[in-house]
Amino acid sequence: MSASFTKSTARNIFYGGSVFFFLIFLGLTVDTTLAVPSHNAKAQLTDAAVRGKKIWETRNCAGCHTLLGEGAFFAPELGNVYVRRGPEFIKGWMKAMPTNVPGRRQMPQFNLNDAQLDDLVAFLKYSSQINTNNWPPNIEG
Ligand code: HEC
């Protein structure tokens, strides 16, 4: 090692490097915080959607379904089900379960009332509007 690389040079590199990367870290954090709201500007988390999310969680829909890829793979992905099926189909579907069609996978009856079904639909509408960079690539995804 050359004699010009002294202890204080090493210290300066250490402190200089730490400050430099801490500033980059701060800058990226601010950038993310500013970018996230505009990224999801279309998706409005209304009170109804929040209540619907609670239904989604307490009834463990993700125990069978995925939502934007998160969850289990027993039943269809529901991130875009609002676009694919629309609100009336979803409500009718929830009321019609189980189908009892032999050989078809079954979904339980959750006995949700009309207000709860509206909240659930509001949550699925919210989910369908989250910016996913156009994932899934096709409507049945
Ligand atoms: C025990 C597993 C199970 C649970 C829990 C479950 N589902 Fe399902 N769900 C299914 C299955 C299986 C299907 C597909 C049935 C078929 O195609 O006949 C389905 C289909 C659906 C569909 C229609 C999807 C489409 O593409 O047409 C909707 C909407 C739905 N579920 C919503 C929900 C919601 C909301 C919850 C929670 C309240 C929930 N599911 C909980 C098993 C489940």
Residues whose N, C-alpha, C, O or C-beta is under 5 A from the ligand:
A	BS01	HEC	I55 R59 N60 C61 C64 F74 A75 P76 V81 I90 R104 R105 Q106 M107 P108 F110
